[in-house]
Amino acid sequence: MSQSAIITASPDVMSGTPVFTGTRVPVQTLLDYLKAGESIDDFLEGFPTVKREQVNHSFLVAL
């Protein structure tokens, strides 16, 4: 998966908030889940439009 396919920001989607591509799920939501002690599996269960591959690659990009 290319970096550009992981996260997008467009004024037409969530007012430009960075979201996982192909979804309306803000990346900040994943960070909030993790900060609250929830697991990635919990996040993916709550947001089935986000793929595990997107989550994994978002961490690689952040490094």
C-alpha positions, -999 to +999 in steps of 0.1 A: +000+000+000+014+034-010+017+061+016-008+082-003-034+054+001-032+054+038-044+088+049-060+116+030-072+151+038-098+169+016-119+199+024-148+179+010-144+151+037-147+159+074-137+196+066-101+185+058-095+164+089-070+136+080-089+104+076-081+069+066-085+068+028-119+056+016-135+063+049-148+092+070-128+079+101-103+105+114-068+092+122-072+110+155-099+085+164-073+057+163-050+077+185-078+084+210-086+047+212-050+038+219-046+066+244-077+053+263-061+018+265-082+002+238-066-022+213-063-019+176-087-048+173-113-028+193-108+001+170-112-021+139-143-036+153-158-002+159-148+011+125-150-018+100-144+005+070-108+009+082-085-020+071-058-034+094-033-027+067-041+010+068-036+010+106-003-009+103+010+014+075+000+045+094+024+035+122+052+029+097+046+064+082+047+079+116+081+065+124 
